[in-house]
Amino acid sequence: MNFRKLLSTALTVCALSAGLVGNARADFHIERGDTTGAPTLDVGTIYIDAGSTVPYNAVTFEVGSVGTYQFLAMAEFDSAIFLYQGGFDPSAPTANLVAHNNDLLSPDTSGFVYFLVPTVTYTAVISGISNDEFGNYSFTIAGPGAINVSAVPEPSTWLMLAFGLAAVTVARRRAANR
């Protein structure tokens, strides 16, 4: 089964599952990314015989309603997902870990369901199992309420902000010296 067909099937399953929940408001968050060159995590502290420098990406979010939420990652590599409640520290990968999965439907899919509550910050981490497992992935969170993802600015965004503030400072100094 190719990656696009598997993604389509998984999204359909998530949509049906969310519809069966019966709540008036259901939400999805789909994120696509690439763990190539990303920071690394010692997955071996969670899974025996796993890598100690495995590239990962993290998604920090809160939910709008109490309920059961579905998590699904599909990747071009042997993937794993980890859910942290209240904070994620890559130097302590087991701290605040509440759920994880590897090889749900196949080695390149992982997923689980977990009961979430509003006002709590969660972080989902998408990684491989071995140090040499990284690449493109698609990650979906689906559940009965709004899923509010915290945006983490790209380094280029911070750089543009710094240049913009520097330009404003230079312009003000020039105007003051006139």
N, C-alpha and C positions, 0 to 999 in steps of 0.2 A: 504494500500500500504506500503510495507516495505521500510526502509531507503535507501537501495542500489538501488531499482527500482526507487524511487523518485529522487535520485541523478542522475541516468542515464537519466531519463526523463528531468530533469532540465538542465543538460549539453547539451543534444540534442537541447533543445529549445534555449539555449544560442548560440550554434554553428550555428543554422539556422538563428538566429537574426543577428549574426555577418556577416554571408554570405550575407544576404539581404542588409547590409549596402553598399556593393559594393566597398569598398576600397581595394586597392591592398594588404595592410598589416593589418591583424587583429591579436589580441593577447588575450590570456586567462591567468589568474593567478588563480590557485586553491590552497587553503590552507585548511588543516585539522588541527584541534586542539581540545583542551579540556579546558574549563573555570573553571574546578574544582580547587579550591584553588588559583585562580587568584586574582589580585587586584580587588577592588570593585568600583562601580560607582553608583551615586544617579540617577537612571533612573526615579524616581518620579518627578524630576524637568522637565522632558520632557513629560512623560505620567502620567496623574492623576491616582491615585491608584496603581502605580507601586512601586517597592521596592527601598529602600534607600541605600542598600549595596549589589548590584547585581554584581556577578563576571563577568569580561569581558576580552577579548583579543583585541589588536589593531594591525592593519596592516597599515604601513605608506608607501606611494608610490607616484610616479609621472607617468604621461603618456607621450607618444612620439608624439601623434597627437591630434589635436582638434577633438572633436566629442562626440557622445552620447555613454556612457558606461553603461553596465548592471551590477547590483549587485544582488547576490542571496546568502542567507544563509539558510542552512538546518541543523536542530539540533535535538538532542534527548530531547529537552526541548522547552518551549514556547520562541522562539527567537525574537530578535529585532536587526536591524543594524542601525548604525548612521554614517553619512559621515560629516567629518570636513574638512574645507578648510583653509590652512595656519597655522594649529596647533591644537593640542588637549590637553586640560588641564582637567584631571579627577575631579579636585576640582571645575571646572566651566563648567558643562556638556552642557550648552546651548551656550557658547561662541564659535564662528566659526562654529556652526552647520548649515549645508546647506540642508541636506536631512535625512530622517529616515523612517523606516517602521517596522510594526509588523503585523504578520498574513496575509501574501500575499496569499498563497494557502491553508494554514492550520495554526494552532497555532505554528507548528514547522518550518515553512518557513517564510522568510521575504525577500523583495527585492524591487528594484526600478531602474529606469534609470535616469541618470543625465549627463548633458553636462559638460565635463572637458576640460581643456586647459593645454598645456605643461608648464613647468617651475614653476608650482604651486605644493606645497606639500599638499597631501591629507592624511587623516587618516580615515580608516574605523574601526568602533568598533563593535564587535559582543558580544552580551550579552543576558541574559534572561530578563524577565519582573519583576519577583519576586525574593526576596532574596534567595529562595531555588531552583531557576531554573539555572542549570549549567550542564555541561557535554560535550560530544563530538559534534563537528559540522564540516560542510564542507562549505567553503566560496569561491565563484567564482566572479571574476571581468572579464568582457569580453568587448572588444571594438575595435575600428578601428585602434588603434596604439599600440605600445609597452607599456607594463605595468611594470615599474621598481620598484620593491619592495625593500624597505630599510631593510637590515638585522639587526636585533637587537640581539646581542650575548646573549647566555644563560649565567646564572651566572657561570656555570661550565667552560665555555670558558674563562671568565675573571679570574677565579681561576687558570686555566692552564697557562694563559699568565703571571700572577703574579709569579707562581712557576718557569716558564721558565726564566723570567727576573732575579729572585733571583739566579737561578743556573748559569746564565751567569755572574752575578756580583761576585759570590763566585769563579768561575773559573778564572776570570780576576784578582781578588785579590791574589789568590794562585799563578798565573803565575807571578805577579808583585813582590811577596815576594821571589821568587827563586833566 
